[in-house]
Amino acid sequence: MTASLVLRLDPATVPDFSYDQHSTWAGSVTLAGDDDVDLFDAAPGILRLPDGRESEFMATSGPRESGCSGLGPAPFG
């Protein structure tokens, strides 16, 4: 899988900003293999980074190349 992800900040939380508590994340994911997989079947999916950090996400479009919306704290930042 290839992922392109960004943090979204809620400006109302800037004074006590914390990546884990006050931000959401989103982006796109593309499956690398030739398997017949539909990302909508992963509801929710788990995005696990090489260093072991992980978080849940929901696919928002397309079967193999999909937008995604993070659920809970971002696994990066």
PyMOL Python script that loads the backbone (N, CA, C, O; Angstrom):
from pymol import cmd

cmd.read_pdbstr("""\
ATOM      1  N   MET A   1       0.839  -1.157   0.000  1.00  0.00           N
ATOM      2  CA  MET A   1       0.000   0.000   0.000  1.00  0.00           C
ATOM      3  C   MET A   1       0.891   1.230   0.000  1.00  0.00           C
ATOM      4  O   MET A   1       1.919   1.276   0.676  1.00  0.00           O
ATOM      5  N   THR A   2       0.478   2.219  -0.768  1.00  0.00           N
ATOM      6  CA  THR A   2       1.091   3.532  -0.743  1.00  0.00           C
ATOM      7  C   THR A   2       0.074   4.495  -0.162  1.00  0.00           C
ATOM      8  O   THR A   2      -1.093   4.468  -0.552  1.00  0.00           O
ATOM      9  N   ALA A   3       0.492   5.340   0.755  1.00  0.00           N
ATOM     10  CA  ALA A   3      -0.431   6.281   1.390  1.00  0.00           C
ATOM     11  C   ALA A   3       0.126   7.698   1.306  1.00  0.00           C
ATOM     12  O   ALA A   3       1.326   7.923   1.464  1.00  0.00           O
ATOM     13  N   SER A   4      -0.755   8.624   1.059  1.00  0.00           N
ATOM     14  CA  SER A   4      -0.437  10.051   1.104  1.00  0.00           C
ATOM     15  C   SER A   4      -1.405  10.670   2.104  1.00  0.00           C
ATOM     16  O   SER A   4      -2.602  10.760   1.830  1.00  0.00           O
ATOM     17  N   LEU A   5      -0.905  11.095   3.250  1.00  0.00           N
ATOM     18  CA  LEU A   5      -1.765  11.481   4.369  1.00  0.00           C
ATOM     19  C   LEU A   5      -1.412  12.869   4.895  1.00  0.00           C
ATOM     20  O   LEU A   5      -0.263  13.304   4.813  1.00  0.00           O
ATOM     21  N   VAL A   6      -2.404  13.548   5.428  1.00  0.00           N
ATOM     22  CA  VAL A   6      -2.196  14.868   6.026  1.00  0.00           C
ATOM     23  C   VAL A   6      -2.960  14.960   7.336  1.00  0.00           C
ATOM     24  O   VAL A   6      -3.982  14.300   7.526  1.00  0.00           O
ATOM     25  N   LEU A   7      -2.447  15.789   8.236  1.00  0.00           N
ATOM     26  CA  LEU A   7      -3.170  16.126   9.457  1.00  0.00           C
ATOM     27  C   LEU A   7      -4.058  17.321   9.175  1.00  0.00           C
ATOM     28  O   LEU A   7      -3.663  18.236   8.453  1.00  0.00           O
ATOM     29  N   ARG A   8      -5.247  17.319   9.737  1.00  0.00           N
ATOM     30  CA  ARG A   8      -6.134  18.478   9.667  1.00  0.00           C
ATOM     31  C   ARG A   8      -6.296  18.998  11.086  1.00  0.00           C
ATOM     32  O   ARG A   8      -6.598  18.238  12.005  1.00  0.00           O
ATOM     33  N   LEU A   9      -6.097  20.271  11.254  1.00  0.00           N
ATOM     34  CA  LEU A   9      -6.161  20.888  12.575  1.00  0.00           C
ATOM     35  C   LEU A   9      -7.478  21.620  12.752  1.00  0.00           C
ATOM     36  O   LEU A   9      -7.925  22.329  11.851  1.00  0.00           O
ATOM     37  N   ASP A  10      -8.091  21.453  13.895  1.00  0.00           N
ATOM     38  CA  ASP A  10      -9.258  22.247  14.253  1.00  0.00           C
ATOM     39  C   ASP A  10      -8.731  23.534  14.876  1.00  0.00           C
ATOM     40  O   ASP A  10      -8.209  23.495  15.991  1.00  0.00           O
ATOM     41  N   PRO A  11      -8.850  24.691  14.184  1.00  0.00           N
ATOM     42  CA  PRO A  11      -8.269  25.941  14.697  1.00  0.00           C
ATOM     43  C   PRO A  11      -8.746  26.314  16.093  1.00  0.00           C
ATOM     44  O   PRO A  11      -8.029  27.010  16.812  1.00  0.00           O
ATOM     45  N   ALA A  12      -9.924  25.877  16.496  1.00  0.00           N
ATOM     46  CA  ALA A  12     -10.425  26.209  17.831  1.00  0.00           C
ATOM     47  C   ALA A  12      -9.579  25.568  18.932  1.00  0.00           C
ATOM     48  O   ALA A  12      -9.678  25.971  20.091  1.00  0.00           O
ATOM     49  N   THR A  13      -8.761  24.593  18.596  1.00  0.00           N
ATOM     50  CA  THR A  13      -7.980  23.887  19.619  1.00  0.00           C
ATOM     51  C   THR A  13      -6.527  24.345  19.698  1.00  0.00           C
ATOM     52  O   THR A  13      -5.751  23.770  20.462  1.00  0.00           O
ATOM     53  N   VAL A  14      -6.140  25.354  18.940  1.00  0.00           N
ATOM     54  CA  VAL A  14      -4.730  25.766  18.894  1.00  0.00           C
ATOM     55  C   VAL A  14      -4.131  26.083  20.260  1.00  0.00           C
ATOM     56  O   VAL A  14      -3.000  25.662  20.503  1.00  0.00           O
ATOM     57  N   PRO A  15      -4.810  26.806  21.189  1.00  0.00           N
ATOM     58  CA  PRO A  15      -4.160  27.131  22.462  1.00  0.00           C
ATOM     59  C   PRO A  15      -3.654  25.916  23.239  1.00  0.00           C
ATOM     60  O   PRO A  15      -2.592  25.993  23.856  1.00  0.00           O
ATOM     61  N   ASP A  16      -4.361  24.833  23.227  1.00  0.00           N
ATOM     62  CA  ASP A  16      -3.931  23.617  23.935  1.00  0.00           C
ATOM     63  C   ASP A  16      -3.674  22.486  22.943  1.00  0.00           C
ATOM     64  O   ASP A  16      -4.024  21.335  23.202  1.00  0.00           O
ATOM     65  N   PHE A  17      -3.066  22.818  21.813  1.00  0.00           N
ATOM     66  CA  PHE A  17      -2.905  21.878  20.710  1.00  0.00           C
ATOM     67  C   PHE A  17      -2.191  20.597  21.120  1.00  0.00           C
ATOM     68  O   PHE A  17      -1.182  20.638  21.824  1.00  0.00           O
ATOM     69  N   SER A  18      -2.713  19.478  20.684  1.00  0.00           N
ATOM     70  CA  SER A  18      -2.087  18.170  20.827  1.00  0.00           C
ATOM     71  C   SER A  18      -2.414  17.367  19.579  1.00  0.00           C
ATOM     72  O   SER A  18      -3.588  17.205  19.246  1.00  0.00           O
ATOM     73  N   TYR A  19      -1.395  16.857  18.875  1.00  0.00           N
ATOM     74  CA  TYR A  19      -1.657  16.066  17.669  1.00  0.00           C
ATOM     75  C   TYR A  19      -2.610  14.914  17.955  1.00  0.00           C
ATOM     76  O   TYR A  19      -3.515  14.641  17.166  1.00  0.00           O
ATOM     77  N   ASP A  20      -2.411  14.245  19.068  1.00  0.00           N
ATOM     78  CA  ASP A  20      -3.212  13.064  19.370  1.00  0.00           C
ATOM     79  C   ASP A  20      -4.661  13.376  19.715  1.00  0.00           C
ATOM     80  O   ASP A  20      -5.541  12.561  19.439  1.00  0.00           O
ATOM     81  N   GLN A  21      -4.930  14.524  20.305  1.00  0.00           N
ATOM     82  CA  GLN A  21      -6.274  14.801  20.796  1.00  0.00           C
ATOM     83  C   GLN A  21      -7.060  15.769  19.938  1.00  0.00           C
ATOM     84  O   GLN A  21      -8.290  15.708  19.930  1.00  0.00           O
ATOM     85  N   HIS A  22      -6.402  16.661  19.215  1.00  0.00           N
ATOM     86  CA  HIS A  22      -7.113  17.756  18.572  1.00  0.00           C
ATOM     87  C   HIS A  22      -6.977  17.798  17.060  1.00  0.00           C
ATOM     88  O   HIS A  22      -7.284  18.826  16.456  1.00  0.00           O
ATOM     89  N   SER A  23      -6.538  16.746  16.439  1.00  0.00           N
ATOM     90  CA  SER A  23      -6.400  16.762  14.997  1.00  0.00           C
ATOM     91  C   SER A  23      -7.086  15.540  14.392  1.00  0.00           C
ATOM     92  O   SER A  23      -7.271  14.517  15.050  1.00  0.00           O
ATOM     93  N   THR A  24      -7.447  15.675  13.153  1.00  0.00           N
ATOM     94  CA  THR A  24      -7.944  14.539  12.388  1.00  0.00           C
ATOM     95  C   THR A  24      -6.985  14.345  11.229  1.00  0.00           C
ATOM     96  O   THR A  24      -6.138  15.199  10.966  1.00  0.00           O
ATOM     97  N   TRP A  25      -7.115  13.240  10.545  1.00  0.00           N
ATOM     98  CA  TRP A  25      -6.223  12.975   9.429  1.00  0.00           C
ATOM     99  C   TRP A  25      -6.995  12.361   8.285  1.00  0.00           C
ATOM    100  O   TRP A  25      -8.036  11.734   8.478  1.00  0.00           O
ATOM    101  N   ALA A  26      -6.466  12.552   7.091  1.00  0.00           N
ATOM    102  CA  ALA A  26      -7.128  12.060   5.887  1.00  0.00           C
ATOM    103  C   ALA A  26      -6.085  11.972   4.782  1.00  0.00           C
ATOM    104  O   ALA A  26      -4.936  12.374   4.967  1.00  0.00           O
ATOM    105  N   GLY A  27      -6.493  11.444   3.636  1.00  0.00           N
ATOM    106  CA  GLY A  27      -5.587  11.365   2.501  1.00  0.00           C
ATOM    107  C   GLY A  27      -6.066  10.356   1.496  1.00  0.00           C
ATOM    108  O   GLY A  27      -7.266  10.195   1.274  1.00  0.00           O
ATOM    109  N   SER A  28      -5.108   9.669   0.881  1.00  0.00           N
ATOM    110  CA  SER A  28      -5.444   8.646  -0.101  1.00  0.00           C
ATOM    111  C   SER A  28      -4.548   7.442   0.111  1.00  0.00           C
ATOM    112  O   SER A  28      -3.420   7.561   0.590  1.00  0.00           O
ATOM    113  N   VAL A  29      -5.066   6.286  -0.252  1.00  0.00           N
ATOM    114  CA  VAL A  29      -4.306   5.040  -0.186  1.00  0.00           C
ATOM    115  C   VAL A  29      -4.480   4.302  -1.514  1.00  0.00           C
ATOM    116  O   VAL A  29      -5.550   4.331  -2.123  1.00  0.00           O
ATOM    117  N   THR A  30      -3.409   3.645  -1.946  1.00  0.00           N
ATOM    118  CA  THR A  30      -3.419   2.859  -3.172  1.00  0.00           C
ATOM    119  C   THR A  30      -2.844   1.498  -2.849  1.00  0.00           C
ATOM    120  O   THR A  30      -1.740   1.402  -2.314  1.00  0.00           O
ATOM    121  N   LEU A  31      -3.574   0.449  -3.167  1.00  0.00           N
ATOM    122  CA  LEU A  31      -3.088  -0.908  -2.932  1.00  0.00           C
ATOM    123  C   LEU A  31      -2.028  -1.254  -3.965  1.00  0.00           C
ATOM    124  O   LEU A  31      -2.166  -0.900  -5.136  1.00  0.00           O
ATOM    125  N   ALA A  32      -0.972  -1.943  -3.545  1.00  0.00           N
ATOM    126  CA  ALA A  32       0.160  -2.232  -4.419  1.00  0.00           C
ATOM    127  C   ALA A  32       0.008  -3.542  -5.174  1.00  0.00           C
ATOM    128  O   ALA A  32       0.510  -3.655  -6.293  1.00  0.00           O
ATOM    129  N   GLY A  33      -0.660  -4.531  -4.609  1.00  0.00           N
ATOM    130  CA  GLY A  33      -0.753  -5.851  -5.228  1.00  0.00           C
ATOM    131  C   GLY A  33      -1.817  -5.938  -6.295  1.00  0.00           C
ATOM    132  O   GLY A  33      -2.575  -4.995  -6.522  1.00  0.00           O
ATOM    133  N   ASP A  34      -1.862  -7.091  -6.953  1.00  0.00           N
ATOM    134  CA  ASP A  34      -2.862  -7.334  -7.990  1.00  0.00           C
ATOM    135  C   ASP A  34      -4.096  -8.051  -7.457  1.00  0.00           C
ATOM    136  O   ASP A  34      -4.963  -8.447  -8.236  1.00  0.00           O
ATOM    137  N   ASP A  35      -4.185  -8.221  -6.155  1.00  0.00           N
ATOM    138  CA  ASP A  35      -5.333  -8.907  -5.565  1.00  0.00           C
ATOM    139  C   ASP A  35      -6.616  -8.147  -5.859  1.00  0.00           C
ATOM    140  O   ASP A  35      -6.620  -6.922  -5.977  1.00  0.00           O
ATOM    141  N   ASP A  36      -7.695  -8.895  -5.972  1.00  0.00           N
ATOM    142  CA  ASP A  36      -9.006  -8.291  -6.211  1.00  0.00           C
ATOM    143  C   ASP A  36      -9.583  -7.875  -4.859  1.00  0.00           C
ATOM    144  O   ASP A  36     -10.385  -8.598  -4.268  1.00  0.00           O
ATOM    145  N   VAL A  37      -9.169  -6.710  -4.379  1.00  0.00           N
ATOM    146  CA  VAL A  37      -9.561  -6.223  -3.062  1.00  0.00           C
ATOM    147  C   VAL A  37     -10.290  -4.896  -3.225  1.00  0.00           C
ATOM    148  O   VAL A  37      -9.879  -4.036  -4.005  1.00  0.00           O
ATOM    149  N   ASP A  38     -11.362  -4.748  -2.488  1.00  0.00           N
ATOM    150  CA  ASP A  38     -12.097  -3.488  -2.470  1.00  0.00           C
ATOM    151  C   ASP A  38     -11.907  -2.878  -1.082  1.00  0.00           C
ATOM    152  O   ASP A  38     -12.265  -3.488  -0.075  1.00  0.00           O
ATOM    153  N   LEU A  39     -11.342  -1.673  -1.038  1.00  0.00           N
ATOM    154  CA  LEU A  39     -11.069  -1.052   0.258  1.00  0.00           C
ATOM    155  C   LEU A  39     -12.332  -0.809   1.073  1.00  0.00           C
ATOM    156  O   LEU A  39     -12.259  -0.684   2.295  1.00  0.00           O
ATOM    157  N   PHE A  40     -13.495  -0.741   0.416  1.00  0.00           N
ATOM    158  CA  PHE A  40     -14.735  -0.565   1.171  1.00  0.00           C
ATOM    159  C   PHE A  40     -15.042  -1.786   2.029  1.00  0.00           C
ATOM    160  O   PHE A  40     -15.804  -1.694   2.991  1.00  0.00           O
ATOM    161  N   ASP A  41     -14.445  -2.947   1.679  1.00  0.00           N
ATOM    162  CA  ASP A  41     -14.641  -4.151   2.494  1.00  0.00           C
ATOM    163  C   ASP A  41     -13.916  -4.043   3.834  1.00  0.00           C
ATOM    164  O   ASP A  41     -14.241  -4.764   4.778  1.00  0.00           O
ATOM    165  N   ALA A  42     -12.949  -3.156   3.917  1.00  0.00           N
ATOM    166  CA  ALA A  42     -12.231  -2.924   5.173  1.00  0.00           C
ATOM    167  C   ALA A  42     -12.958  -1.804   5.904  1.00  0.00           C
ATOM    168  O   ALA A  42     -12.657  -0.627   5.705  1.00  0.00           O
ATOM    169  N   ALA A  43     -13.886  -2.162   6.724  1.00  0.00           N
ATOM    170  CA  ALA A  43     -14.734  -1.144   7.368  1.00  0.00           C
ATOM    171  C   ALA A  43     -14.799  -1.379   8.865  1.00  0.00           C
ATOM    172  O   ALA A  43     -15.665  -2.128   9.317  1.00  0.00           O
ATOM    173  N   PRO A  44     -13.937  -0.785   9.641  1.00  0.00           N
ATOM    174  CA  PRO A  44     -12.823   0.069   9.257  1.00  0.00           C
ATOM    175  C   PRO A  44     -11.584  -0.744   8.922  1.00  0.00           C
ATOM    176  O   PRO A  44     -11.475  -1.915   9.284  1.00  0.00           O
ATOM    177  N   GLY A  45     -10.654  -0.106   8.225  1.00  0.00           N
ATOM    178  CA  GLY A  45      -9.359  -0.706   7.949  1.00  0.00           C
ATOM    179  C   GLY A  45      -8.363  -0.278   9.006  1.00  0.00           C
ATOM    180  O   GLY A  45      -8.615   0.649   9.776  1.00  0.00           O
ATOM    181  N   ILE A  46      -7.240  -0.955   9.037  1.00  0.00           N
ATOM    182  CA  ILE A  46      -6.151  -0.599   9.948  1.00  0.00           C
ATOM    183  C   ILE A  46      -4.956  -0.182   9.103  1.00  0.00           C
ATOM    184  O   ILE A  46      -4.481  -0.954   8.269  1.00  0.00           O
ATOM    185  N   LEU A  47      -4.472   1.026   9.315  1.00  0.00           N
ATOM    186  CA  LEU A  47      -3.254   1.496   8.669  1.00  0.00           C
ATOM    187  C   LEU A  47      -2.131   1.298   9.675  1.00  0.00           C
ATOM    188  O   LEU A  47      -2.134   1.903  10.747  1.00  0.00           O
ATOM    189  N   ARG A  48      -1.167   0.447   9.325  1.00  0.00           N
ATOM    190  CA  ARG A  48      -0.037   0.166  10.223  1.00  0.00           C
ATOM    191  C   ARG A  48       1.240   0.643   9.532  1.00  0.00           C
ATOM    192  O   ARG A  48       1.557   0.203   8.426  1.00  0.00           O
ATOM    193  N   LEU A  49       1.960   1.532  10.182  1.00  0.00           N
ATOM    194  CA  LEU A  49       3.205   2.061   9.641  1.00  0.00           C
ATOM    195  C   LEU A  49       4.352   1.102   9.920  1.00  0.00           C
ATOM    196  O   LEU A  49       4.243   0.262  10.814  1.00  0.00           O
ATOM    197  N   PRO A  50       5.466   1.208   9.164  1.00  0.00           N
ATOM    198  CA  PRO A  50       6.594   0.298   9.372  1.00  0.00           C
ATOM    199  C   PRO A  50       7.137   0.289  10.800  1.00  0.00           C
ATOM    200  O   PRO A  50       7.681  -0.723  11.243  1.00  0.00           O
ATOM    201  N   ASP A  51       6.998   1.403  11.530  1.00  0.00           N
ATOM    202  CA  ASP A  51       7.513   1.436  12.905  1.00  0.00           C
ATOM    203  C   ASP A  51       6.525   0.885  13.922  1.00  0.00           C
ATOM    204  O   ASP A  51       6.788   0.915  15.125  1.00  0.00           O
ATOM    205  N   GLY A  52       5.371   0.375  13.438  1.00  0.00           N
ATOM    206  CA  GLY A  52       4.411  -0.264  14.328  1.00  0.00           C
ATOM    207  C   GLY A  52       3.239   0.599  14.751  1.00  0.00           C
ATOM    208  O   GLY A  52       2.246   0.075  15.257  1.00  0.00           O
ATOM    209  N   ARG A  53       3.326   1.921  14.556  1.00  0.00           N
ATOM    210  CA  ARG A  53       2.190   2.772  14.909  1.00  0.00           C
ATOM    211  C   ARG A  53       1.033   2.449  13.976  1.00  0.00           C
ATOM    212  O   ARG A  53       1.244   2.128  12.807  1.00  0.00           O
ATOM    213  N   GLU A  54      -0.189   2.533  14.490  1.00  0.00           N
ATOM    214  CA  GLU A  54      -1.347   2.204  13.674  1.00  0.00           C
ATOM    215  C   GLU A  54      -2.564   3.010  14.092  1.00  0.00           C
ATOM    216  O   GLU A  54      -2.623   3.559  15.192  1.00  0.00           O
ATOM    217  N   SER A  55      -3.529   3.070  13.192  1.00  0.00           N
ATOM    218  CA  SER A  55      -4.792   3.739  13.452  1.00  0.00           C
ATOM    219  C   SER A  55      -5.829   3.214  12.473  1.00  0.00           C
ATOM    220  O   SER A  55      -5.483   2.688  11.415  1.00  0.00           O
ATOM    221  N   GLU A  56      -7.098   3.357  12.826  1.00  0.00           N
ATOM    222  CA  GLU A  56      -8.180   2.916  11.963  1.00  0.00           C
ATOM    223  C   GLU A  56      -8.504   3.991  10.932  1.00  0.00           C
ATOM    224  O   GLU A  56      -8.301   5.180  11.175  1.00  0.00           O
ATOM    225  N   PHE A  57      -9.018   3.555   9.762  1.00  0.00           N
ATOM    226  CA  PHE A  57      -9.458   4.482   8.727  1.00  0.00           C
ATOM    227  C   PHE A  57     -10.668   3.902   8.012  1.00  0.00           C
ATOM    228  O   PHE A  57     -10.933   2.701   8.067  1.00  0.00           O
ATOM    229  N   MET A  58     -11.383   4.776   7.348  1.00  0.00           N
ATOM    230  CA  MET A  58     -12.497   4.370   6.487  1.00  0.00           C
ATOM    231  C   MET A  58     -12.169   4.803   5.067  1.00  0.00           C
ATOM    232  O   MET A  58     -11.716   5.927   4.852  1.00  0.00           O
ATOM    233  N   ALA A  59     -12.394   3.923   4.095  1.00  0.00           N
ATOM    234  CA  ALA A  59     -12.247   4.283   2.684  1.00  0.00           C
ATOM    235  C   ALA A  59     -13.404   5.205   2.324  1.00  0.00           C
ATOM    236  O   ALA A  59     -14.533   4.998   2.769  1.00  0.00           O
ATOM    237  N   THR A  60     -13.118   6.227   1.514  1.00  0.00           N
ATOM    238  CA  THR A  60     -14.156   7.184   1.150  1.00  0.00           C
ATOM    239  C   THR A  60     -14.463   7.185  -0.344  1.00  0.00           C
ATOM    240  O   THR A  60     -15.416   7.838  -0.770  1.00  0.00           O
ATOM    241  N   SER A  61     -13.671   6.462  -1.153  1.00  0.00           N
ATOM    242  CA  SER A  61     -13.947   6.395  -2.593  1.00  0.00           C
ATOM    243  C   SER A  61     -13.131   5.283  -3.227  1.00  0.00           C
ATOM    244  O   SER A  61     -12.074   4.914  -2.715  1.00  0.00           O
ATOM    245  N   GLY A  62     -13.611   4.755  -4.326  1.00  0.00           N
ATOM    246  CA  GLY A  62     -12.858   3.814  -5.151  1.00  0.00           C
ATOM    247  C   GLY A  62     -12.501   2.501  -4.499  1.00  0.00           C
ATOM    248  O   GLY A  62     -12.425   2.424  -3.273  1.00  0.00           O
ATOM    249  N   PRO A  63     -12.276   1.445  -5.303  1.00  0.00           N
ATOM    250  CA  PRO A  63     -11.930   0.140  -4.754  1.00  0.00           C
ATOM    251  C   PRO A  63     -10.447  -0.024  -4.409  1.00  0.00           C
ATOM    252  O   PRO A  63     -10.136  -0.411  -3.283  1.00  0.00           O
ATOM    253  N   ARG A  64      -9.514   0.255  -5.339  1.00  0.00           N
ATOM    254  CA  ARG A  64      -8.083   0.033  -5.096  1.00  0.00           C
ATOM    255  C   ARG A  64      -7.334   1.331  -4.838  1.00  0.00           C
ATOM    256  O   ARG A  64      -6.328   1.326  -4.129  1.00  0.00           O
ATOM    257  N   GLU A  65      -7.791   2.419  -5.386  1.00  0.00           N
ATOM    258  CA  GLU A  65      -7.236   3.742  -5.122  1.00  0.00           C
ATOM    259  C   GLU A  65      -8.343   4.517  -4.445  1.00  0.00           C
ATOM    260  O   GLU A  65      -9.366   4.815  -5.063  1.00  0.00           O
ATOM    261  N   SER A  66      -8.151   4.841  -3.203  1.00  0.00           N
ATOM    262  CA  SER A  66      -9.249   5.364  -2.417  1.00  0.00           C
ATOM    263  C   SER A  66      -8.834   6.559  -1.588  1.00  0.00           C
ATOM    264  O   SER A  66      -7.695   6.655  -1.130  1.00  0.00           O
ATOM    265  N   GLY A  67      -9.772   7.465  -1.402  1.00  0.00           N
ATOM    266  CA  GLY A  67      -9.602   8.462  -0.364  1.00  0.00           C
ATOM    267  C   GLY A  67      -9.786   7.757   0.967  1.00  0.00           C
ATOM    268  O   GLY A  67     -10.424   6.706   1.032  1.00  0.00           O
ATOM    269  N   CYS A  68      -9.238   8.319   2.018  1.00  0.00           N
ATOM    270  CA  CYS A  68      -9.453   7.716   3.324  1.00  0.00           C
ATOM    271  C   CYS A  68      -9.620   8.813   4.360  1.00  0.00           C
ATOM    272  O   CYS A  68      -9.098   9.919   4.222  1.00  0.00           O
ATOM    273  N   SER A  69     -10.352   8.475   5.385  1.00  0.00           N
ATOM    274  CA  SER A  69     -10.580   9.373   6.506  1.00  0.00           C
ATOM    275  C   SER A  69     -10.193   8.632   7.768  1.00  0.00           C
ATOM    276  O   SER A  69     -10.695   7.541   8.035  1.00  0.00           O
ATOM    277  N   GLY A  70      -9.292   9.231   8.550  1.00  0.00           N
ATOM    278  CA  GLY A  70      -8.819   8.582   9.764  1.00  0.00           C
ATOM    279  C   GLY A  70      -9.864   8.584  10.856  1.00  0.00           C
ATOM    280  O   GLY A  70     -10.692   9.491  10.947  1.00  0.00           O
ATOM    281  N   LEU A  71      -9.814   7.558  11.680  1.00  0.00           N
ATOM    282  CA  LEU A  71     -10.672   7.426  12.845  1.00  0.00           C
ATOM    283  C   LEU A  71      -9.780   7.434  14.074  1.00  0.00           C
ATOM    284  O   LEU A  71      -9.022   6.489  14.292  1.00  0.00           O
ATOM    285  N   GLY A  72      -9.857   8.470  14.868  1.00  0.00           N
ATOM    286  CA  GLY A  72      -9.004   8.562  16.049  1.00  0.00           C
ATOM    287  C   GLY A  72      -7.684   9.237  15.745  1.00  0.00           C
ATOM    288  O   GLY A  72      -7.517   9.820  14.674  1.00  0.00           O
ATOM    289  N   PRO A  73      -6.743   9.167  16.674  1.00  0.00           N
ATOM    290  CA  PRO A  73      -5.461   9.852  16.530  1.00  0.00           C
ATOM    291  C   PRO A  73      -4.689   9.364  15.318  1.00  0.00           C
ATOM    292  O   PRO A  73      -4.748   8.183  14.977  1.00  0.00           O
ATOM    293  N   ALA A  74      -3.970  10.259  14.668  1.00  0.00           N
ATOM    294  CA  ALA A  74      -3.132   9.911  13.526  1.00  0.00           C
ATOM    295  C   ALA A  74      -1.955   9.049  13.988  1.00  0.00           C
ATOM    296  O   ALA A  74      -1.429   9.264  15.080  1.00  0.00           O
ATOM    297  N   PRO A  75      -1.535   8.080  13.173  1.00  0.00           N
ATOM    298  CA  PRO A  75      -0.374   7.256  13.541  1.00  0.00           C
ATOM    299  C   PRO A  75       0.946   7.912  13.146  1.00  0.00           C
ATOM    300  O   PRO A  75       1.984   7.252  13.112  1.00  0.00           O
ATOM    301  N   PHE A  76       0.907   9.202  12.849  1.00  0.00           N
ATOM    302  CA  PHE A  76       2.089   9.959  12.438  1.00  0.00           C
ATOM    303  C   PHE A  76       1.923  11.373  12.966  1.00  0.00           C
ATOM    304  O   PHE A  76       0.861  11.715  13.486  1.00  0.00           O
ATOM    305  N   GLY A  77       2.954  12.203  12.843  1.00  0.00           N
ATOM    306  CA  GLY A  77       2.819  13.594  13.235  1.00  0.00           C
ATOM    307  C   GLY A  77       3.879  14.036  14.204  1.00  0.00           C
ATOM    308  O   GLY A  77       3.889  15.193  14.624  1.00  0.00           O
TER     309      GLY A  77
END
""", "prot")
cmd.dss("prot")
cmd.show_as("cartoon", "prot")
cmd.util.cbc("prot")
cmd.orient("prot")
